[in-house]
Amino acid sequence: MKRERCWVWFRGGLNQKSHWEGGFYATTDEQEGVLIQHGHYRDTRVPAWRVTQQEPSDPHAAPEIPANAVWKII
């Protein structure tokens, strides 16, 4: 298991743009995806394309979502 600080991609809602949000910890293990943890959110497992360990230069630039993404909402 590996635990690192990370930024997570959030899709915007009615009054908010889509954005990267920092302050999370990501844990990778043998299970699919990445377990993310933050004091203000419930621990959850998300696809790896939603997580980055490097601070994004543009907080509103979307990540590249693979065509065969596991939890892609259509």
Contacts in CASP RR format, 6 or more apart in sequence:
PFRMAT RR
TARGET T0000
AUTHOR 0000-0000-0000
METHOD contacts of the structure
MODEL  1
MKRERCWVWFRGGLNQKSHWEGGFYATTDEQEGVLIQHGHYRDTRVPAWR
VTQQEPSDPHAAPEIPANAVWKII
1 27 0 8 1.000
1 28 0 8 1.000
1 29 0 8 1.000
2 27 0 8 1.000
2 28 0 8 1.000
3 25 0 8 1.000
3 26 0 8 1.000
3 27 0 8 1.000
4 25 0 8 1.000
4 26 0 8 1.000
4 53 0 8 1.000
5 22 0 8 1.000
5 23 0 8 1.000
5 24 0 8 1.000
5 25 0 8 1.000
5 26 0 8 1.000
5 53 0 8 1.000
6 22 0 8 1.000
6 23 0 8 1.000
6 24 0 8 1.000
6 25 0 8 1.000
6 26 0 8 1.000
6 34 0 8 1.000
6 36 0 8 1.000
6 51 0 8 1.000
6 52 0 8 1.000
6 53 0 8 1.000
7 20 0 8 1.000
7 21 0 8 1.000
7 22 0 8 1.000
7 23 0 8 1.000
7 24 0 8 1.000
7 51 0 8 1.000
7 52 0 8 1.000
7 53 0 8 1.000
7 54 0 8 1.000
7 55 0 8 1.000
7 56 0 8 1.000
8 20 0 8 1.000
8 21 0 8 1.000
8 22 0 8 1.000
8 24 0 8 1.000
8 36 0 8 1.000
8 46 0 8 1.000
8 50 0 8 1.000
8 51 0 8 1.000
9 18 0 8 1.000
9 19 0 8 1.000
9 20 0 8 1.000
9 49 0 8 1.000
9 50 0 8 1.000
9 51 0 8 1.000
9 62 0 8 1.000
9 63 0 8 1.000
10 18 0 8 1.000
10 19 0 8 1.000
10 20 0 8 1.000
10 21 0 8 1.000
11 18 0 8 1.000
12 18 0 8 1.000
12 19 0 8 1.000
17 60 0 8 1.000
18 60 0 8 1.000
18 62 0 8 1.000
19 59 0 8 1.000
19 60 0 8 1.000
20 52 0 8 1.000
20 56 0 8 1.000
20 59 0 8 1.000
20 60 0 8 1.000
22 55 0 8 1.000
23 38 0 8 1.000
24 36 0 8 1.000
24 37 0 8 1.000
24 38 0 8 1.000
24 41 0 8 1.000
24 51 0 8 1.000
25 36 0 8 1.000
25 37 0 8 1.000
25 38 0 8 1.000
26 34 0 8 1.000
26 35 0 8 1.000
26 36 0 8 1.000
26 37 0 8 1.000
26 51 0 8 1.000
26 53 0 8 1.000
27 34 0 8 1.000
27 35 0 8 1.000
27 36 0 8 1.000
27 37 0 8 1.000
28 34 0 8 1.000
28 35 0 8 1.000
29 35 0 8 1.000
31 45 0 8 1.000
32 45 0 8 1.000
32 70 0 8 1.000
33 45 0 8 1.000
33 46 0 8 1.000
33 47 0 8 1.000
33 48 0 8 1.000
33 70 0 8 1.000
34 45 0 8 1.000
34 46 0 8 1.000
34 47 0 8 1.000
34 48 0 8 1.000
34 50 0 8 1.000
34 51 0 8 1.000
35 43 0 8 1.000
35 44 0 8 1.000
35 45 0 8 1.000
36 43 0 8 1.000
36 44 0 8 1.000
36 45 0 8 1.000
36 46 0 8 1.000
36 51 0 8 1.000
37 43 0 8 1.000
46 71 0 8 1.000
47 69 0 8 1.000
47 70 0 8 1.000
47 71 0 8 1.000
47 72 0 8 1.000
49 63 0 8 1.000
49 64 0 8 1.000
49 65 0 8 1.000
49 66 0 8 1.000
49 69 0 8 1.000
50 63 0 8 1.000
52 63 0 8 1.000
65 72 0 8 1.000
END
